[in-house]
């Protein structure tokens, strides 16, 4: 064997070992694994003392002040309200004043999206675009 053949064998061996580790370690992207979730068959009694202690502690002490919790609840409620208003305006644009309400639904949807309400914002934007596009596509046939 020459030196070149020896290097080739070493590289082939290292590549085979790396592939084998990927396959055995679950890192092979061509394989599919399913996660099975089941209820435990027996009760774990070792956790009981810790559970009782932590539940008593959680009931009596909180790191977050009540004012901050109220502000967070108000902000989340305000964000959802903007999202629902945007969705209502976008749905209304499908039936009445498609250009005016459609563009308003798009703008309100963008605002809702920026405020963190991704689902309602995206639906509002999509419905607004559909209403405006449908109006401009159908106007020549009825005009």
C-alpha positions in Angstrom: 0.0 0.0 0.0 1.2 3.4 -0.8 0.8 6.5 1.4 -2.0 7.8 -0.9 -4.0 4.6 -0.4 -3.5 4.7 3.3 -4.8 8.3 3.5 -7.8 7.2 1.4 -8.6 4.3 3.7 -8.3 6.6 6.8 -10.6 9.2 5.2 -13.1 6.5 4.2 -13.0 5.0 7.7 -13.6 8.4 9.3 -16.5 9.2 7.0 -18.1 5.8 7.7 -17.7 6.3 11.5 -19.2 9.8 11.2 -22.2 8.5 9.2 -22.7 5.6 11.6 -22.7 8.0 14.6 -25.3 10.2 12.8 -27.5 7.2 12.1 -27.2 5.8 15.6 -27.6 9.2 17.3 -30.8 10.1 15.4 -29.2 12.9 13.4 -29.8 11.2 10.0 -32.2 13.5 8.2 -33.6 10.7 6.1 -35.2 8.9 9.0 -38.4 9.8 10.7 -39.1 9.3 14.4 -42.4 9.4 16.2 -42.8 10.6 19.8 -45.1 8.6 21.8 -46.8 10.3 24.8 -48.4 8.0 27.4 -49.5 8.4 30.9 -47.1 6.9 33.5 -48.0 3.4 34.6 -47.1 3.9 38.2 -47.2 6.9 40.5 -43.9 8.5 41.5 -43.9 9.0 45.2 -40.5 10.6 45.5 -41.8 13.9 44.2 -44.6 14.3 46.8 -42.5 16.2 49.4 -41.2 18.7 46.8 -44.7 19.2 45.3 -46.2 20.1 48.7 -43.5 22.5 49.6 -43.4 24.3 46.2 -47.2 24.7 46.1 -47.4 26.4 49.5 -44.6 28.7 48.5 -46.2 29.6 45.2 -49.5 30.6 46.9 -47.9 33.0 49.3 -45.3 34.8 47.2 -45.1 36.4 43.8 -42.2 38.2 42.2 -44.4 40.2 39.8 -46.4 43.1 41.3 -50.2 43.3 40.7 -49.9 46.6 38.8 -47.6 45.0 36.3 -49.9 42.1 35.8 -52.9 44.4 35.2 -50.9 46.4 32.7 -49.9 43.2 30.8 -53.5 42.0 30.7 -54.7 45.4 29.5 -52.1 45.4 26.7 -53.0 41.9 25.5 -56.7 42.8 25.6 -56.0 46.0 23.6 -53.9 44.1 21.0 -56.7 41.5 20.5 -59.3 44.2 20.2 -57.3 45.8 17.3 -57.0 42.4 15.7 -60.7 41.7 15.9 -61.7 45.1 14.7 -59.3 44.7 11.7 -60.9 41.3 10.9 -64.4 42.7 11.2 -63.5 45.6 8.8 -61.9 43.2 6.4 -64.9 40.8 6.4 -67.3 43.8 5.9 -65.2 44.9 2.9 -66.2 41.7 1.1 -69.8 42.9 1.1 -69.8 46.8 1.4 -67.4 49.4 0.1 -64.6 47.0 -0.9 -62.0 49.6 -1.6 -62.5 51.8 1.4 -63.0 49.0 3.9 -60.5 46.7 2.2 -57.7 49.2 2.5 -58.7 50.0 6.1 -58.7 46.3 6.9 -55.2 46.0 5.4 -53.9 49.0 7.5 -55.5 47.7 10.7 -54.2 44.2 10.0 -50.7 45.6 9.7 -51.1 47.4 13.0 -52.4 44.3 14.6 -49.6 42.3 13.1 -47.0 44.8 14.5 -48.7 44.7 17.9 -48.1 41.0 18.1 -51.5 39.6 17.0 -50.2 37.6 14.0 -53.1 35.4 13.2 -55.8 38.1 13.2 -53.5 40.6 11.5 -52.6 38.1 8.7 -56.2 37.2 8.1 -57.3 40.8 8.0 -54.5 41.7 5.5 -55.4 38.7 3.2 -59.2 39.4 3.3 -58.5 43.1 2.6 -56.4 42.3 -0.4 -59.0 39.8 -1.7 -61.8 42.4 -1.4 -59.8 45.1 -3.2 -58.6 42.7 -5.9 -62.0 41.3 -6.5 -63.5 44.8 -6.8 -61.0 45.9 -9.4 -61.4 42.6 -11.3 -65.2 42.6 -11.3 -65.9 46.3 -11.9 -65.3 46.1 -15.7 -67.9 43.3 -16.0 -70.7 45.3 -14.2 -69.8 48.8 -15.3 
